[in-house]
C-alpha cells in the first residue's frame, strides 16, 4: 500500500494547484479531478503527444495529473453542484485555487462544507492568500516569481540584462510543496482532534520565504543581495563558478580547493593529464602545506592568495582539456563538490538517475507503448510512491 | 490554540538549509525538535552557525543570522559522539524520539554507529529520514553536493537562462529550500504511516531526484517526442515555456535596476494593453501567432515603452486593465513595503537569546485550528542541554555539570 491509501481528495482543476494533487495521488490518495465542461485549460497546453493537438494528448496535462480520476461538473448548475457537495461530504481533503468569493457564493466554502463534514481538510492555494483581493487579478508563474522575490536574485553579472525567472512553473510548485506539507500536517492533527480545518496557502508568500539570503540579509541587517551569473546573489561580489569544458558543456565548480589534501589530489590530476602552467608551483605549495590554511588570509596574505588563485586556475585548465562529465567525476573524486550543468533530458538519461528508478513507464490503454514519466521525489520503502495510471481523459458530453 | 504536531519529538542532526529548513516547519507546528551539535567543533558541522549576516555587526558562533532563520523554535544540545558516554546519551534520546533526521554526506551517521539498523535496535519503530544530494545508492552516492550542484545536475540550472548567454542558474539554493520541503513531507508521511500501521522506516531522500522531477513536461517532451533542451540558445526562461503567451517577459523600468514582469495570456489581454500603449507599432501584433512569430521585436518595442515608467505606477496601471503584471520586487520592497506579506504575518519577530529581537521567514500558510507559531530564535550552542538531559533523561544538574567537565557535552 501507499502512504495515502484510502484518503479521498477532491481537486478543483487549476494549473496553480495541479502539482499538489499529483504529489498526493502518486502517494496513493484517491484524487478526483473536477473539471468544468470542456475541460481544464491546461489540456490545451503544449507539448502534445507526437504533436497531436488534442485535449487528451497534452503532455503538460499528463504530467500534472497522473494517478488521478476525473469528473466534469458545471458548478453553476444546481444538480452538478449538489453532486460536488455530496462528494465533499465524504472527502478527506479539498484542494482548490478558486477566486476569493466564488465558493462562498456557491455554498461550498469551508464554513458551509465543514458543517456537514467536520473532518474535511480544505486547502486553498492562491496567488496572495484566500482573502487578498490581488488573488483575483490575472497572474502567471512569471508575475508571481517577480512579485515574490526569486526573480530579483537570478540573472547575470551584467545588470543591463534583465533578471531571470527560474524556468518550469516553480512558483506553482513552491505553493504546492507547502500545500502537501500542510495536508500531512493537518492529517496528523486530525488523528488527535478528529477534526479537519481550513488551510490558506499563499503562493507569493511561499516564494518570499524561498529566496534564502535575499530575505534574511534584509531581515537581519537591511542589506540587499545583487544577482550574479550562475551563483548566489550576494552583498559582496564573489568569484565566477561556471566554466565551459572541452566538449562545450558547462560545469559549476562550486567551492575551489581549500584543504591541502584537495590541492594534492588536484596536483595529481594535473600531472596525470600532463598539464603545466606557471602558477602550478603554488598548487604544489598548497599540496605540501602543513596543517590547514587560515582562510581569512585570502586576499591579504600574498602566498595564501596565490595558492587559492592557482587552485581555481588549475580547475579552469583541466576544464579546457576534458569533457564536462570527466571534469565532474574527477573533481568529485578529489573531494570537490562540482556538478555538470545538465539539460533536463541529459539528467534523465544519466546512469545515476536511471539506477535510482527515475524513469517510470506508465501504460496508457489507448497507446501502443508505455510512456516514460519522471519517478518519485522520494519514496517510503514501506509505503511506496507509484503512478497508478495516466491522467484522466476528458469526459465529453 | 492546540498545536498540530505537539506529540512528536525529533532527534535532529540536520544543518545548513536543506535539512534545517525541514525541521523548522515541524518546530513551527509544535514538534519538539532537538538539534544535536558537536561541542568539539562548536557546532560547525552546520557551516551557517556563526556565519553572516550579523545583526548590529556582532559576530560569533551564536550570532549567525542564517542559522537563526532556519532553526527557530528548536532546542539545541551538544553531544560529543566520539565518546562512549556521548553515544549512550544519544541512544537514550533516540529511545524517546519519533524520528531521527540528518543531511550529512551518505554514511556519516552509520560510521558513528548510528546507521538505520543500529537505530532500529534502539527503537524498533524509529523513523529515519536522511536528505543527501545523491542518496545512499547509485554511481554518485559517494559524491558531495550543495544547492547549486543539485540544481546543475538535475536540469534546473540549464533551464534558467537568456538566449546567447551561459546559464544564469538560480541566484540562491532553490534546492536547499525545496529539498527541505520534500524532507518535511517525507518525515510527515513516515509519521502518518507509523500512526496507521505502527511501522517505522528509513526514507533515503536524494535531493537531486527531487530536483529532477521539477521539469516534468520537458521530460515528457523528451521521452515521447524526442525533443530535448541540450545545445545552445534553446532556453529563454523569461518566456512562457508551455502555454503560448506573448508578450511574456521582464522589461526595464525607470531608475537603476528596476524591472517589471508582464504577461498577456490571450488576445483580449493584448487588446487592453495595446489600447493603453496607444502606439502604431502595436498594430503588427494583433493576434497570438503574430506576437509569437515577432516576439523579439515585440519585446523590444514593449521594453522601450516600459523603460521610462516607474515600475509600481505601471504595475497599478496594468493591474487596473487587468493584465498579469508584477514589479520585480527587491527584498526591501517585498518585506517592508508590500502589504500582502505584512498582512499575512510572514515576517515574525523572534527573541534570540544572544542576538535579541530579530525578524525571520515565517510560514506561508495559515491553519484555521492548529496554526504555526514562531516565537523563539534558533538555539545558542548547547543552550538547552541541561533542560533536555534533566527533563527527558532524568539526569540531575550535577550529572550534567560532570559530563561537561568530561568533554561529553
HADDOCK unambig.tbl for C-alpha pairs under 7 A between the chains (distance, minus, plus):
assign (segid A and resid 3 and name CA) (segid B and resid 189 and name CA) 6.72 0.50 0.50
assign (segid A and resid 3 and name CA) (segid B and resid 193 and name CA) 5.86 0.50 0.50
assign (segid A and resid 45 and name CA) (segid B and resid 242 and name CA) 5.80 0.50 0.50
assign (segid A and resid 45 and name CA) (segid B and resid 243 and name CA) 4.95 0.50 0.50
assign (segid A and resid 46 and name CA) (segid B and resid 242 and name CA) 5.40 0.50 0.50
assign (segid A and resid 46 and name CA) (segid B and resid 243 and name CA) 6.52 0.50 0.50
assign (segid A and resid 47 and name CA) (segid B and resid 221 and name CA) 6.29 0.50 0.50
assign (segid A and resid 47 and name CA) (segid B and resid 242 and name CA) 6.81 0.50 0.50
assign (segid A and resid 49 and name CA) (segid B and resid 224 and name CA) 6.48 0.50 0.50
assign (segid A and resid 49 and name CA) (segid B and resid 225 and name CA) 6.89 0.50 0.50
assign (segid A and resid 50 and name CA) (segid B and resid 224 and name CA) 6.98 0.50 0.50
assign (segid A and resid 50 and name CA) (segid B and resid 225 and name CA) 5.72 0.50 0.50
assign (segid A and resid 59 and name CA) (segid B and resid 217 and name CA) 6.04 0.50 0.50
assign (segid A and resid 59 and name CA) (segid B and resid 220 and name CA) 6.26 0.50 0.50
assign (segid A and resid 59 and name CA) (segid B and resid 221 and name CA) 7.00 0.50 0.50
assign (segid A and resid 60 and name CA) (segid B and resid 217 and name CA) 4.95 0.50 0.50
assign (segid A and resid 63 and name CA) (segid B and resid 216 and name CA) 6.06 0.50 0.50
assign (segid A and resid 63 and name CA) (segid B and resid 217 and name CA) 6.02 0.50 0.50
assign (segid A and resid 128 and name CA) (segid B and resid 340 and name CA) 6.81 0.50 0.50
assign (segid A and resid 137 and name CA) (segid B and resid 322 and name CA) 6.79 0.50 0.50
assign (segid A and resid 138 and name CA) (segid B and resid 322 and name CA) 6.80 0.50 0.50
assign (segid A and resid 138 and name CA) (segid B and resid 323 and name CA) 6.07 0.50 0.50
assign (segid A and resid 138 and name CA) (segid B and resid 324 and name CA) 4.66 0.50 0.50
assign (segid A and resid 139 and name CA) (segid B and resid 324 and name CA) 4.51 0.50 0.50
assign (segid A and resid 139 and name CA) (segid B and resid 325 and name CA) 6.86 0.50 0.50
assign (segid A and resid 140 and name CA) (segid B and resid 324 and name CA) 6.62 0.50 0.50
assign (segid A and resid 142 and name CA) (segid B and resid 261 and name CA) 6.82 0.50 0.50
assign (segid A and resid 143 and name CA) (segid B and resid 261 and name CA) 5.48 0.50 0.50
assign (segid A and resid 143 and name CA) (segid B and resid 262 and name CA) 6.70 0.50 0.50
assign (segid A and resid 143 and name CA) (segid B and resid 324 and name CA) 6.64 0.50 0.50
assign (segid A and resid 143 and name CA) (segid B and resid 325 and name CA) 5.68 0.50 0.50
assign (segid A and resid 143 and name CA) (segid B and resid 326 and name CA) 5.14 0.50 0.50
assign (segid A and resid 146 and name CA) (segid B and resid 261 and name CA) 6.34 0.50 0.50
assign (segid A and resid 146 and name CA) (segid B and resid 326 and name CA) 6.09 0.50 0.50
assign (segid A and resid 146 and name CA) (segid B and resid 327 and name CA) 6.27 0.50 0.50
assign (segid A and resid 146 and name CA) (segid B and resid 328 and name CA) 4.43 0.50 0.50
assign (segid A and resid 146 and name CA) (segid B and resid 329 and name CA) 6.34 0.50 0.50
assign (segid A and resid 147 and name CA) (segid B and resid 326 and name CA) 5.50 0.50 0.50
assign (segid A and resid 147 and name CA) (segid B and resid 327 and name CA) 6.03 0.50 0.50
assign (segid A and resid 147 and name CA) (segid B and resid 328 and name CA) 5.67 0.50 0.50
assign (segid A and resid 147 and name CA) (segid B and resid 329 and name CA) 5.51 0.50 0.50
assign (segid A and resid 149 and name CA) (segid B and resid 329 and name CA) 5.98 0.50 0.50
assign (segid A and resid 149 and name CA) (segid B and resid 330 and name CA) 6.79 0.50 0.50
assign (segid A and resid 149 and name CA) (segid B and resid 331 and name CA) 6.83 0.50 0.50
assign (segid A and resid 151 and name CA) (segid B and resid 328 and name CA) 6.58 0.50 0.50
assign (segid A and resid 152 and name CA) (segid B and resid 328 and name CA) 6.18 0.50 0.50
assign (segid A and resid 152 and name CA) (segid B and resid 329 and name CA) 6.55 0.50 0.50
assign (segid A and resid 152 and name CA) (segid B and resid 330 and name CA) 6.05 0.50 0.50
assign (segid A and resid 153 and name CA) (segid B and resid 171 and name CA) 4.84 0.50 0.50
assign (segid A and resid 153 and name CA) (segid B and resid 172 and name CA) 6.91 0.50 0.50
assign (segid A and resid 154 and name CA) (segid B and resid 168 and name CA) 6.76 0.50 0.50
assign (segid A and resid 154 and name CA) (segid B and resid 169 and name CA) 6.94 0.50 0.50
assign (segid A and resid 154 and name CA) (segid B and resid 170 and name CA) 5.37 0.50 0.50
assign (segid A and resid 154 and name CA) (segid B and resid 171 and name CA) 4.39 0.50 0.50
assign (segid A and resid 155 and name CA) (segid B and resid 168 and name CA) 5.01 0.50 0.50
assign (segid A and resid 156 and name CA) (segid B and resid 168 and name CA) 5.95 0.50 0.50
assign (segid A and resid 162 and name CA) (segid B and resid 250 and name CA) 6.41 0.50 0.50
assign (segid A and resid 162 and name CA) (segid B and resid 251 and name CA) 6.97 0.50 0.50
assign (segid A and resid 164 and name CA) (segid B and resid 160 and name CA) 6.93 0.50 0.50
assign (segid A and resid 164 and name CA) (segid B and resid 161 and name CA) 6.80 0.50 0.50
assign (segid A and resid 164 and name CA) (segid B and resid 237 and name CA) 6.84 0.50 0.50
assign (segid A and resid 164 and name CA) (segid B and resid 238 and name CA) 6.11 0.50 0.50
assign (segid A and resid 165 and name CA) (segid B and resid 160 and name CA) 6.70 0.50 0.50
assign (segid A and resid 165 and name CA) (segid B and resid 237 and name CA) 6.03 0.50 0.50
assign (segid A and resid 165 and name CA) (segid B and resid 238 and name CA) 5.52 0.50 0.50
assign (segid A and resid 166 and name CA) (segid B and resid 160 and name CA) 4.78 0.50 0.50
assign (segid A and resid 166 and name CA) (segid B and resid 170 and name CA) 6.45 0.50 0.50
assign (segid A and resid 166 and name CA) (segid B and resid 237 and name CA) 6.51 0.50 0.50
assign (segid A and resid 167 and name CA) (segid B and resid 159 and name CA) 5.71 0.50 0.50
assign (segid A and resid 167 and name CA) (segid B and resid 160 and name CA) 5.38 0.50 0.50
assign (segid A and resid 167 and name CA) (segid B and resid 237 and name CA) 5.17 0.50 0.50
assign (segid A and resid 168 and name CA) (segid B and resid 215 and name CA) 5.79 0.50 0.50
assign (segid A and resid 177 and name CA) (segid B and resid 181 and name CA) 6.47 0.50 0.50
assign (segid A and resid 181 and name CA) (segid B and resid 184 and name CA) 6.79 0.50 0.50
assign (segid A and resid 181 and name CA) (segid B and resid 185 and name CA) 5.32 0.50 0.50
assign (segid A and resid 184 and name CA) (segid B and resid 188 and name CA) 5.98 0.50 0.50
assign (segid A and resid 184 and name CA) (segid B and resid 189 and name CA) 6.51 0.50 0.50
assign (segid A and resid 185 and name CA) (segid B and resid 4 and name CA) 6.56 0.50 0.50
assign (segid A and resid 185 and name CA) (segid B and resid 188 and name CA) 6.77 0.50 0.50
assign (segid A and resid 186 and name CA) (segid B and resid 4 and name CA) 6.88 0.50 0.50
assign (segid A and resid 188 and name CA) (segid B and resid 4 and name CA) 6.97 0.50 0.50
assign (segid A and resid 188 and name CA) (segid B and resid 192 and name CA) 6.36 0.50 0.50
assign (segid A and resid 189 and name CA) (segid B and resid 4 and name CA) 4.60 0.50 0.50
assign (segid A and resid 189 and name CA) (segid B and resid 5 and name CA) 6.60 0.50 0.50
assign (segid A and resid 197 and name CA) (segid B and resid 367 and name CA) 6.72 0.50 0.50
assign (segid A and resid 197 and name CA) (segid B and resid 368 and name CA) 5.71 0.50 0.50
assign (segid A and resid 197 and name CA) (segid B and resid 369 and name CA) 6.01 0.50 0.50
assign (segid A and resid 198 and name CA) (segid B and resid 367 and name CA) 5.81 0.50 0.50
assign (segid A and resid 198 and name CA) (segid B and resid 368 and name CA) 5.18 0.50 0.50
assign (segid A and resid 199 and name CA) (segid B and resid 365 and name CA) 6.70 0.50 0.50
assign (segid A and resid 199 and name CA) (segid B and resid 366 and name CA) 5.57 0.50 0.50
assign (segid A and resid 199 and name CA) (segid B and resid 367 and name CA) 4.59 0.50 0.50
assign (segid A and resid 199 and name CA) (segid B and resid 368 and name CA) 6.41 0.50 0.50
assign (segid A and resid 200 and name CA) (segid B and resid 365 and name CA) 5.33 0.50 0.50
assign (segid A and resid 200 and name CA) (segid B and resid 366 and name CA) 5.09 0.50 0.50
assign (segid A and resid 200 and name CA) (segid B and resid 367 and name CA) 6.58 0.50 0.50
assign (segid A and resid 201 and name CA) (segid B and resid 364 and name CA) 6.13 0.50 0.50
assign (segid A and resid 201 and name CA) (segid B and resid 365 and name CA) 4.45 0.50 0.50
assign (segid A and resid 201 and name CA) (segid B and resid 366 and name CA) 6.76 0.50 0.50
assign (segid A and resid 202 and name CA) (segid B and resid 364 and name CA) 5.87 0.50 0.50
assign (segid A and resid 202 and name CA) (segid B and resid 365 and name CA) 6.35 0.50 0.50
assign (segid A and resid 205 and name CA) (segid B and resid 341 and name CA) 6.31 0.50 0.50
assign (segid A and resid 205 and name CA) (segid B and resid 364 and name CA) 4.88 0.50 0.50
assign (segid A and resid 206 and name CA) (segid B and resid 364 and name CA) 4.87 0.50 0.50
assign (segid A and resid 209 and name CA) (segid B and resid 361 and name CA) 5.54 0.50 0.50
assign (segid A and resid 210 and name CA) (segid B and resid 174 and name CA) 6.97 0.50 0.50
assign (segid A and resid 210 and name CA) (segid B and resid 177 and name CA) 6.12 0.50 0.50
assign (segid A and resid 211 and name CA) (segid B and resid 172 and name CA) 6.45 0.50 0.50
assign (segid A and resid 212 and name CA) (segid B and resid 172 and name CA) 6.21 0.50 0.50
assign (segid A and resid 212 and name CA) (segid B and resid 173 and name CA) 6.89 0.50 0.50
assign (segid A and resid 214 and name CA) (segid B and resid 331 and name CA) 6.21 0.50 0.50
assign (segid A and resid 215 and name CA) (segid B and resid 331 and name CA) 5.99 0.50 0.50
assign (segid A and resid 216 and name CA) (segid B and resid 66 and name CA) 6.53 0.50 0.50
assign (segid A and resid 216 and name CA) (segid B and resid 360 and name CA) 6.74 0.50 0.50
assign (segid A and resid 217 and name CA) (segid B and resid 53 and name CA) 5.86 0.50 0.50
assign (segid A and resid 218 and name CA) (segid B and resid 331 and name CA) 6.35 0.50 0.50
assign (segid A and resid 218 and name CA) (segid B and resid 332 and name CA) 6.64 0.50 0.50
assign (segid A and resid 219 and name CA) (segid B and resid 359 and name CA) 5.56 0.50 0.50
assign (segid A and resid 219 and name CA) (segid B and resid 360 and name CA) 6.45 0.50 0.50
assign (segid A and resid 220 and name CA) (segid B and resid 53 and name CA) 6.57 0.50 0.50
assign (segid A and resid 220 and name CA) (segid B and resid 54 and name CA) 6.55 0.50 0.50
assign (segid A and resid 220 and name CA) (segid B and resid 55 and name CA) 5.48 0.50 0.50
assign (segid A and resid 220 and name CA) (segid B and resid 65 and name CA) 6.27 0.50 0.50
assign (segid A and resid 220 and name CA) (segid B and resid 358 and name CA) 6.47 0.50 0.50
assign (segid A and resid 220 and name CA) (segid B and resid 359 and name CA) 6.74 0.50 0.50
assign (segid A and resid 221 and name CA) (segid B and resid 53 and name CA) 6.98 0.50 0.50
assign (segid A and resid 221 and name CA) (segid B and resid 54 and name CA) 6.70 0.50 0.50
assign (segid A and resid 221 and name CA) (segid B and resid 55 and name CA) 5.44 0.50 0.50
assign (segid A and resid 224 and name CA) (segid B and resid 331 and name CA) 6.58 0.50 0.50
assign (segid A and resid 227 and name CA) (segid B and resid 171 and name CA) 6.27 0.50 0.50
assign (segid A and resid 228 and name CA) (segid B and resid 171 and name CA) 6.86 0.50 0.50
assign (segid A and resid 229 and name CA) (segid B and resid 168 and name CA) 5.22 0.50 0.50
assign (segid A and resid 230 and name CA) (segid B and resid 167 and name CA) 6.41 0.50 0.50
assign (segid A and resid 230 and name CA) (segid B and resid 168 and name CA) 4.66 0.50 0.50
assign (segid A and resid 230 and name CA) (segid B and resid 169 and name CA) 4.68 0.50 0.50
assign (segid A and resid 230 and name CA) (segid B and resid 170 and name CA) 6.47 0.50 0.50
assign (segid A and resid 230 and name CA) (segid B and resid 171 and name CA) 6.67 0.50 0.50
assign (segid A and resid 231 and name CA) (segid B and resid 170 and name CA) 6.78 0.50 0.50
assign (segid A and resid 231 and name CA) (segid B and resid 171 and name CA) 5.37 0.50 0.50
assign (segid A and resid 231 and name CA) (segid B and resid 172 and name CA) 6.98 0.50 0.50
assign (segid A and resid 232 and name CA) (segid B and resid 171 and name CA) 4.21 0.50 0.50
assign (segid A and resid 232 and name CA) (segid B and resid 172 and name CA) 4.64 0.50 0.50
assign (segid A and resid 233 and name CA) (segid B and resid 171 and name CA) 4.90 0.50 0.50
assign (segid A and resid 233 and name CA) (segid B and resid 172 and name CA) 6.39 0.50 0.50
assign (segid A and resid 252 and name CA) (segid B and resid 149 and name CA) 6.70 0.50 0.50
assign (segid A and resid 252 and name CA) (segid B and resid 152 and name CA) 6.85 0.50 0.50
assign (segid A and resid 332 and name CA) (segid B and resid 143 and name CA) 5.75 0.50 0.50
assign (segid A and resid 332 and name CA) (segid B and resid 144 and name CA) 7.00 0.50 0.50
assign (segid A and resid 337 and name CA) (segid B and resid 144 and name CA) 4.98 0.50 0.50
assign (segid A and resid 337 and name CA) (segid B and resid 145 and name CA) 5.25 0.50 0.50
assign (segid A and resid 338 and name CA) (segid B and resid 149 and name CA) 6.19 0.50 0.50
assign (segid A and resid 339 and name CA) (segid B and resid 149 and name CA) 4.95 0.50 0.50
assign (segid A and resid 339 and name CA) (segid B and resid 152 and name CA) 5.85 0.50 0.50
assign (segid A and resid 339 and name CA) (segid B and resid 153 and name CA) 5.71 0.50 0.50
assign (segid A and resid 340 and name CA) (segid B and resid 152 and name CA) 5.90 0.50 0.50
assign (segid A and resid 340 and name CA) (segid B and resid 153 and name CA) 5.47 0.50 0.50
assign (segid A and resid 341 and name CA) (segid B and resid 152 and name CA) 4.31 0.50 0.50
assign (segid A and resid 341 and name CA) (segid B and resid 153 and name CA) 5.58 0.50 0.50
assign (segid A and resid 341 and name CA) (segid B and resid 155 and name CA) 6.80 0.50 0.50
assign (segid A and resid 341 and name CA) (segid B and resid 157 and name CA) 6.45 0.50 0.50
assign (segid A and resid 341 and name CA) (segid B and resid 158 and name CA) 5.95 0.50 0.50
assign (segid A and resid 342 and name CA) (segid B and resid 152 and name CA) 6.14 0.50 0.50
assign (segid A and resid 342 and name CA) (segid B and resid 153 and name CA) 5.41 0.50 0.50
assign (segid A and resid 342 and name CA) (segid B and resid 154 and name CA) 6.38 0.50 0.50
assign (segid A and resid 342 and name CA) (segid B and resid 155 and name CA) 5.08 0.50 0.50
assign (segid A and resid 342 and name CA) (segid B and resid 158 and name CA) 6.27 0.50 0.50
assign (segid A and resid 343 and name CA) (segid B and resid 155 and name CA) 4.58 0.50 0.50
assign (segid A and resid 343 and name CA) (segid B and resid 158 and name CA) 5.40 0.50 0.50
assign (segid A and resid 343 and name CA) (segid B and resid 159 and name CA) 6.98 0.50 0.50
assign (segid A and resid 343 and name CA) (segid B and resid 229 and name CA) 5.91 0.50 0.50
assign (segid A and resid 343 and name CA) (segid B and resid 230 and name CA) 5.32 0.50 0.50
assign (segid A and resid 344 and name CA) (segid B and resid 154 and name CA) 6.30 0.50 0.50
assign (segid A and resid 344 and name CA) (segid B and resid 155 and name CA) 4.11 0.50 0.50
assign (segid A and resid 344 and name CA) (segid B and resid 215 and name CA) 6.79 0.50 0.50
assign (segid A and resid 344 and name CA) (segid B and resid 219 and name CA) 6.51 0.50 0.50
assign (segid A and resid 345 and name CA) (segid B and resid 219 and name CA) 6.05 0.50 0.50
assign (segid A and resid 345 and name CA) (segid B and resid 222 and name CA) 6.44 0.50 0.50
assign (segid A and resid 345 and name CA) (segid B and resid 228 and name CA) 5.97 0.50 0.50
assign (segid A and resid 347 and name CA) (segid B and resid 153 and name CA) 6.39 0.50 0.50
assign (segid A and resid 347 and name CA) (segid B and resid 154 and name CA) 5.44 0.50 0.50
assign (segid A and resid 347 and name CA) (segid B and resid 155 and name CA) 6.27 0.50 0.50
assign (segid A and resid 352 and name CA) (segid B and resid 138 and name CA) 5.38 0.50 0.50
assign (segid A and resid 352 and name CA) (segid B and resid 139 and name CA) 5.31 0.50 0.50
assign (segid A and resid 352 and name CA) (segid B and resid 140 and name CA) 6.30 0.50 0.50
assign (segid A and resid 355 and name CA) (segid B and resid 138 and name CA) 5.86 0.50 0.50
assign (segid A and resid 356 and name CA) (segid B and resid 138 and name CA) 6.57 0.50 0.50
assign (segid A and resid 371 and name CA) (segid B and resid 224 and name CA) 6.73 0.50 0.50
assign (segid A and resid 372 and name CA) (segid B and resid 223 and name CA) 6.00 0.50 0.50
assign (segid A and resid 373 and name CA) (segid B and resid 220 and name CA) 6.36 0.50 0.50
assign (segid A and resid 374 and name CA) (segid B and resid 213 and name CA) 5.76 0.50 0.50
assign (segid A and resid 374 and name CA) (segid B and resid 216 and name CA) 6.57 0.50 0.50
assign (segid A and resid 375 and name CA) (segid B and resid 213 and name CA) 6.94 0.50 0.50
assign (segid A and resid 377 and name CA) (segid B and resid 209 and name CA) 5.50 0.50 0.50
assign (segid A and resid 377 and name CA) (segid B and resid 210 and name CA) 3.80 0.50 0.50
assign (segid A and resid 377 and name CA) (segid B and resid 213 and name CA) 6.30 0.50 0.50
assign (segid A and resid 378 and name CA) (segid B and resid 205 and name CA) 5.39 0.50 0.50
assign (segid A and resid 378 and name CA) (segid B and resid 210 and name CA) 6.65 0.50 0.50
assign (segid A and resid 379 and name CA) (segid B and resid 203 and name CA) 6.87 0.50 0.50
assign (segid A and resid 380 and name CA) (segid B and resid 203 and name CA) 5.64 0.50 0.50
assign (segid A and resid 381 and name CA) (segid B and resid 203 and name CA) 6.86 0.50 0.50
assign (segid A and resid 382 and name CA) (segid B and resid 201 and name CA) 6.79 0.50 0.50
